[in-house]
Amino acid sequence: MSNTPVILCVDDEVPALAIRCLVLSTAGYEVLTAADGVGALELFRCLPVDLVITDYWLPGLTGVQVAAEMKRLKPAIPVILLSGVVEAPPGSELADLVITKGRPVEELLREIGKLILK
């Protein structure tokens, strides 16, 4: 059994998801991916996950709805909400952290490290 932290990334934009996956795996994380909230919740229910990064705008469920359900199921698992707008979207207080897309990769990795070590 591996001690490598597992991060679930949720985004319907394939290029963004691929880049995030590459960055996180290069940083030493195991990465699971989902293209929508329903798929993310299925993975979250069935597999061990140490942290979730979800886009706000997803088909079907929003990132806030995904975060709310994940927090209901496993409240201790940190959820990072990615948003394309500067102001935090309504309901984003359900996430442990809101990060605006386009922030430096180092900042995202630093915040992930802090949340996983909690």
N, C-alpha and C positions, 0 to 999 in steps of 0.2 A: 504494500500500500504506500502510495506517494504522499509526501508532506507538502507538495507543491500546491499553493493556493489556487482555487478554481474560481474564475470570473465568468459570469454569464453576461454576454453583450447582446443587446437587443436593438436592432436598427433595420428599417426596411430599405435603406439605401445601401446597396451591395458594395460599392466602392468604399464608403465610409466604414462599413463593417469589416471589410477586408483589411483596411489600413489599421483600424483599431486592434484587430486580431493579431496582426503582424507585430505591432508595437508592444502589445501585452505579452505575447509569447516570447519575443526577444528579451523582454524584461524579466522572464522567468516564470510567468504565470501559465497555468493551463487555461485555455479559453474554450468556452461553449458559445455557440451563436444561435440566435433566433431572429427571424425576419418580421415577427409580429408578436403582440402581447399574448395571444392564445398559446402559440408555440413556446414562448418563454415560460409561461406558467406551467405548462406540461413538463418542461425540463426541470424547472425549479422544484416541482413536487416530487419528481422521480430521482433526481441526482443530487449529490452533495455539492453545494455551491457556497463559496465564502464571501462573495460580493457580487452585486449586479450593477451593470451600467446600462441604462435604458434611455433611448431617445424619447423626447416628449411626444412628437408627432409620429404615431404609428397607425397602420390600418386597423380598424376595429376598435381596440382599446387604446386609450392614451397612455403615455408613460406614467402619469399620475395614477390612473386606474390600476395599472400593473403594479406600481409601487404599493398601493393600498392593499391589494390582495396578497402580495408577497409579505408585507408587514403583518398582515392578519395571520398568515400561515406560519411564518418564522420571523418573529419580531427582531431577533438578534442579528439577522443578516443585513449588512449595510447595503443601501441602494443609492446609487448616484444617478441623478436625472440630468441628462444633457438637453440643453435648450438652445435654439437658434436666436433667441431674443435676449436682450440684456436684463429685462425685468423678469423675475421669477414667475412662471405661470401659476394660475390659481390651483391650489391643492398641492403645490410643490413642497409644502412643509412636511408632507408625509415621507419625503425622501430624506436621507441623512445628509445629502449635499446636493446642491444644484450648481452645475458648471456650464458656462456659456461655451458653445461650440467655437472652435478656433483658438482656444487658450493654448499656451505652450504645452507640448507633450510632457515635459519635465514636471509641470504643475499637476497634471492629471496623475502621473505616476507617484508623485509625492503624496497627494491626497489619498490615493488608493492604499499606499503603504501605511498611512496613519489609520485609516479605517479598518484595515485587515488586522492590524496589531492591537486594536482595542480589546 
